[in-house]
Amino acid sequence: PYTCDALEYCWRKQRGIPEYSIFDISGLRSKKKFELYKSGVVKFNDIKDLSKFNASQQIQIKSEISQEQIIDKDAIKEFLDTLRYPLYHLDFETFQQAVPQFIGLRPYEQIPFQFSIHKDDGKGNLEHFKFLAEAGADPRYELALNLIKFIPQDACVLAYNMSFEKGVIRRMAEAYPQISNELMAIHDNIKDIMAPFASKSYYHPMKGSYSIKYVLPALVPELELAYKDLNLIHHGGEAMQAYAAMTFMKETEREAYKQALLEYCKLDTLAMVKILEKLYEAVH
């Protein structure tokens, strides 16, 4: 799980393998990567025969060589046609405990403590809803109640990598059977805005990844800068650590972190709004 300390010397200096190379081709087996390397193919520009790669890998290789985006308008339109307005962009923040503090939790289970929702009416109007639990108490039930208050049961919900949001909602539905129907209605209506990028229907030179870490700077670079300009919280790891530590903070420090968490999570769903706009622009 850790980067080798000798990577820069053995890999970069000694063997001359660039930071981004054929070893970064997504979905390519290690055996095949080393066969290419041993035949003298290291950089993308060294590749002469694309037929040896599958369709997804060919998209990555072509885009990285040309440094141009590759867009399958029909596939993107097919995805967009599944969406209904108003749209609810949803993002959770969670933390984990080795020894669970609250009843009914497993060690290291993801415990949701915050969400951000951007409601888009399809006419250019955005409405923002937010929830941040008080530190020190089990946040799940109050969070679940606020979630079903803000999102109608028949609403179309968007998440980036929806398996995470779905997992959080499913576990809350199991924990609170009295509101499980309302929670599972939201769960069943979630669609994944990551799908067009995972299928490479929309591919911008982004190192073979469809993580939002690569998609966002490629499509909406101004928001990448907005994350850097945030106060105290800049990514999910910091959000998780901050919430877990808030119980032990002085009041002024706790208030500063509360505000920072709200601003960070709000930016996460705003990023999804902007990414969706780029998908619509791509097909028009």
VEXDREN-2710 file (C-alpha; in Angstrom, 1 decimal):
% VEXDREN-2710
k/r/px/py/pz
1/PRO/0.0/0.0/0.0
2/TYR/3.0/2.3/0.1
3/THR/5.2/3.8/-2.6
4/CYS/8.6/2.1/-2.7
5/ASP/11.4/4.5/-1.3
6/ALA/13.7/3.4/-4.1
7/LEU/11.2/4.2/-6.9
8/GLU/12.9/7.4/-8.1
9/TYR/16.3/5.7/-8.3
10/CYS/15.5/2.2/-9.6
11/TRP/12.6/3.2/-11.8
12/ARG/13.2/6.7/-13.0
13/LYS/17.0/7.3/-12.8
14/GLN/18.4/3.8/-13.4
15/ARG/15.9/2.5/-16.0
16/GLY/14.8/5.9/-17.4
17/ILE/11.1/5.1/-17.1
18/PRO/9.1/8.4/-17.1
19/GLU/6.5/9.3/-14.5
20/TYR/3.8/8.5/-17.0
21/SER/4.6/5.4/-19.1
22/ILE/3.1/2.2/-20.6
23/PHE/3.0/0.9/-17.1
24/ASP/0.1/3.3/-16.6
25/ILE/-2.1/1.9/-19.3
26/SER/-5.4/1.0/-17.5
27/GLY/-6.5/-2.6/-17.5
28/LEU/-3.3/-3.9/-19.0
29/ARG/-1.9/-7.0/-17.2
30/SER/1.6/-6.6/-15.6
31/LYS/2.9/-9.4/-17.8
32/LYS/2.0/-7.5/-21.0
33/LYS/3.5/-4.3/-19.6
34/PHE/6.8/-6.0/-19.0
35/GLU/6.7/-7.6/-22.4
36/LEU/6.3/-4.1/-23.9
37/TYR/9.1/-2.7/-21.7
38/LYS/11.5/-5.5/-22.7
39/SER/10.8/-4.9/-26.4
40/GLY/11.8/-1.3/-26.0
41/VAL/8.3/0.2/-25.6
42/VAL/8.3/2.6/-22.6
43/LYS/6.6/5.8/-23.6
44/PHE/3.2/6.1/-25.3
45/ASN/4.9/7.5/-28.4
46/ASP/6.9/4.2/-28.7
47/ILE/3.7/2.3/-29.4
48/LYS/3.3/1.5/-33.1
49/ASP/0.7/-1.3/-33.2
50/LEU/-2.6/-0.3/-31.5
51/SER/-4.3/-3.6/-32.4
52/LYS/-2.6/-5.3/-29.5
53/PHE/-4.8/-3.3/-27.1
54/ASN/-8.5/-3.3/-26.4
55/ALA/-10.8/-0.5/-27.3
56/SER/-10.6/1.3/-23.9
57/GLN/-6.8/1.1/-23.9
58/GLN/-6.7/2.4/-27.5
59/ILE/-8.7/5.5/-26.4
60/GLN/-6.2/6.2/-23.6
61/ILE/-3.2/5.7/-25.9
62/LYS/-4.6/7.9/-28.7
63/SER/-5.6/10.7/-26.4
64/GLU/-2.3/10.7/-24.5
65/ILE/-0.3/10.8/-27.8
66/SER/-2.4/13.5/-29.4
67/GLN/-3.1/15.3/-26.1
68/GLU/-6.7/15.7/-27.3
69/GLN/-9.9/14.7/-25.8
70/ILE/-11.9/11.8/-27.3
71/ILE/-15.7/12.0/-27.0
72/ASP/-18.4/9.5/-27.9
73/LYS/-21.4/11.8/-28.2
74/ASP/-23.9/9.0/-28.7
75/ALA/-22.8/7.2/-25.5
76/ILE/-22.8/10.4/-23.5
77/LYS/-26.2/11.4/-24.8
78/GLU/-27.5/7.9/-23.9
79/PHE/-26.4/8.5/-20.3
80/LEU/-27.8/12.0/-20.1
81/ASP/-31.2/10.8/-21.4
82/THR/-31.5/8.6/-18.2
83/LEU/-31.5/11.8/-16.0
84/ARG/-34.6/13.6/-14.8
85/TYR/-34.9/17.1/-13.4
86/PRO/-34.8/18.4/-10.8
87/LEU/-31.5/16.6/-10.1
88/TYR/-30.0/16.2/-6.7
89/HIS/-26.2/16.0/-6.6
90/LEU/-25.3/14.2/-3.4
91/ASP/-22.0/13.7/-1.5
92/PHE/-21.3/12.2/1.9
93/GLU/-18.4/12.7/4.2
94/THR/-17.6/9.8/6.6
95/PHE/-15.2/8.8/9.3
96/GLN/-14.1/5.5/10.8
97/GLN/-13.3/4.2/14.3
98/ALA/-11.1/1.1/15.1
99/VAL/-13.2/0.6/18.2
100/PRO/-16.7/1.8/17.4
101/GLN/-18.1/4.3/19.8
102/PHE/-21.7/3.7/18.8
103/ILE/-24.0/0.7/18.9
104/GLY/-24.4/-1.5/15.8
105/LEU/-21.2/-0.5/14.1
106/ARG/-18.3/-2.7/12.9
107/PRO/-14.6/-1.7/13.3
108/TYR/-13.6/0.7/10.6
109/GLU/-17.2/1.0/9.2
110/GLN/-17.8/4.2/7.3
111/ILE/-19.9/6.5/9.6
112/PRO/-21.6/9.4/7.7
113/PHE/-21.5/12.7/9.5
114/GLN/-22.1/15.2/6.8
115/PHE/-23.7/15.6/3.4
116/SER/-24.0/18.3/0.7
117/ILE/-26.8/18.4/-1.9
118/HIS/-27.0/20.7/-4.9
119/LYS/-30.5/20.7/-6.4
120/ASP/-30.5/21.6/-10.1
121/ASP/-33.9/22.4/-11.6
122/GLY/-32.6/22.1/-15.1
123/LYS/-33.2/25.8/-15.8
124/GLY/-30.0/27.1/-14.4
125/ASN/-31.1/27.5/-10.8
126/LEU/-29.2/25.8/-8.0
127/GLU/-30.3/25.3/-4.5
128/HIS/-28.0/24.0/-1.8
129/PHE/-28.8/21.9/1.2
130/LYS/-26.4/20.8/3.9
131/PHE/-26.1/18.8/7.1
132/LEU/-23.2/18.5/9.5
133/ALA/-23.6/16.5/12.7
134/GLU/-22.4/17.7/16.1
135/ALA/-19.2/15.8/17.1
136/GLY/-19.3/13.3/19.9
137/ALA/-22.7/11.7/19.3
138/ASP/-23.9/9.1/16.8
139/PRO/-24.6/11.2/13.7
140/ARG/-26.4/8.6/11.6
141/TYR/-30.1/8.9/12.5
142/GLU/-30.2/12.7/12.4
143/LEU/-28.3/12.7/9.1
144/ALA/-30.8/10.1/7.7
145/LEU/-33.8/12.2/8.8
146/ASN/-32.3/15.3/7.1
147/LEU/-31.5/13.3/4.0
148/ILE/-35.1/12.2/3.5
149/LYS/-36.3/15.7/4.3
150/PHE/-34.3/17.3/1.5
151/ILE/-34.5/14.6/-1.2
152/PRO/-38.0/13.5/-2.4
153/GLN/-38.5/9.7/-2.7
154/ASP/-39.0/9.9/-6.5
155/ALA/-36.1/12.3/-7.2
156/CYS/-33.2/11.6/-9.6
157/VAL/-30.0/11.6/-7.5
158/LEU/-26.5/11.9/-8.9
159/ALA/-23.3/10.8/-7.1
160/TYR/-19.7/10.4/-8.2
161/ASN/-18.8/6.8/-7.7
162/MET/-22.3/5.9/-6.5
163/SER/-21.3/2.7/-4.8
164/PHE/-20.0/4.7/-1.9
165/GLU/-23.2/6.7/-1.4
166/LYS/-25.4/3.7/-1.9
167/GLY/-23.4/1.7/0.6
168/VAL/-23.8/4.5/3.2
169/ILE/-27.6/4.7/2.6
170/ARG/-28.0/0.9/2.6
171/ARG/-26.3/0.6/6.0
172/MET/-28.5/3.4/7.5
173/ALA/-31.6/1.7/6.1
174/GLU/-30.5/-1.5/7.9
175/ALA/-29.9/0.4/11.1
176/TYR/-33.2/2.3/11.1
177/PRO/-36.0/0.1/9.7
178/GLN/-38.6/2.8/10.6
179/ILE/-37.3/5.0/7.8
180/SER/-35.8/2.3/5.6
181/ASN/-38.4/2.6/2.8
182/GLU/-37.7/6.3/2.4
183/LEU/-33.9/5.8/2.4
184/MET/-34.0/2.9/0.0
185/ALA/-36.2/5.0/-2.4
186/ILE/-33.3/7.4/-2.6
187/HIS/-30.8/4.6/-2.9
188/ASP/-32.6/3.0/-5.8
189/ASN/-32.8/6.4/-7.7
190/ILE/-29.0/7.1/-7.6
191/LYS/-27.2/7.4/-10.9
192/ASP/-23.4/7.6/-11.3
193/ILE/-22.0/10.7/-13.0
194/MET/-18.7/8.8/-13.1
195/ALA/-20.1/6.3/-15.7
196/PRO/-19.2/8.2/-18.9
197/PHE/-15.6/8.6/-17.7
198/ALA/-15.3/5.0/-16.5
199/SER/-16.4/3.8/-19.9
200/LYS/-14.1/6.3/-21.6
201/SER/-17.0/7.8/-23.5
202/TYR/-15.5/11.1/-22.4
203/TYR/-11.7/10.9/-22.2
204/HIS/-9.4/13.8/-21.7
205/PRO/-5.7/13.1/-21.2
206/MET/-5.9/12.1/-17.6
207/LYS/-3.5/9.2/-17.1
208/GLY/-6.0/6.4/-17.7
209/SER/-8.0/7.2/-14.5
210/TYR/-11.6/8.2/-14.1
211/SER/-11.2/9.3/-10.5
212/ILE/-12.5/12.7/-9.8
213/LYS/-9.0/13.6/-8.8
214/TYR/-8.1/13.5/-12.5
215/VAL/-11.4/14.3/-14.1
216/LEU/-12.0/17.6/-12.3
217/PRO/-8.7/19.3/-13.2
218/ALA/-9.1/18.1/-16.8
219/LEU/-12.6/19.4/-17.2
220/VAL/-13.0/22.2/-14.6
221/PRO/-9.5/23.4/-13.8
222/GLU/-10.8/26.5/-11.9
223/LEU/-12.4/24.3/-9.3
224/GLU/-9.1/22.5/-8.7
225/LEU/-7.8/25.9/-7.7
226/ALA/-10.8/26.5/-5.5
227/TYR/-10.0/23.4/-3.5
228/LYS/-6.5/24.6/-2.9
229/ASP/-7.9/28.0/-1.7
230/LEU/-10.1/26.4/0.9
231/ASN/-9.4/27.0/4.6
232/LEU/-8.2/24.0/6.8
233/ILE/-10.0/21.2/4.7
234/HIS/-8.8/20.4/1.2
235/HIS/-9.7/16.7/0.7
236/GLY/-11.7/13.8/2.2
237/GLY/-8.9/12.6/4.4
238/GLU/-8.6/15.9/6.1
239/ALA/-12.4/16.1/6.5
240/MET/-12.4/12.6/8.2
241/GLN/-9.6/13.5/10.6
242/ALA/-11.0/16.9/11.5
243/TYR/-14.4/15.6/12.4
244/ALA/-13.0/12.8/14.5
245/ALA/-10.8/15.3/16.4
246/MET/-13.5/18.0/16.8
247/THR/-14.8/16.6/20.1
248/PHE/-11.4/17.5/21.7
249/MET/-11.1/21.0/20.2
250/LYS/-11.7/24.3/21.9
251/GLU/-14.9/26.1/20.9
252/THR/-13.3/28.6/18.6
253/GLU/-11.2/26.0/16.8
254/ARG/-14.3/23.7/16.5
255/GLU/-16.3/26.5/14.9
256/ALA/-13.5/27.2/12.4
257/TYR/-13.4/23.5/11.4
258/LYS/-17.2/23.3/11.1
259/GLN/-17.2/26.1/8.6
260/ALA/-14.3/24.6/6.8
261/LEU/-16.1/21.2/6.5
262/LEU/-19.3/22.9/5.2
263/GLU/-17.3/24.8/2.5
264/TYR/-15.4/21.7/1.5
265/CYS/-18.4/19.4/1.1
266/LYS/-20.3/22.1/-0.7
267/LEU/-17.5/22.3/-3.3
268/ASP/-17.7/18.5/-3.8
269/THR/-21.3/18.7/-5.1
270/LEU/-20.7/21.9/-7.0
271/ALA/-17.9/20.1/-8.8
272/MET/-20.5/17.5/-9.9
273/VAL/-22.7/20.2/-11.2
274/LYS/-19.9/21.6/-13.3
275/ILE/-18.8/18.2/-14.6
276/LEU/-22.4/17.5/-15.7
277/GLU/-22.4/20.9/-17.5
278/LYS/-19.3/19.8/-19.4
279/LEU/-21.1/16.5/-20.5
280/TYR/-24.0/18.5/-21.8
281/GLU/-21.6/20.8/-23.7
282/ALA/-19.9/17.8/-25.2
283/VAL/-23.0/16.6/-27.0
284/HIS/-24.1/20.0/-28.3
END
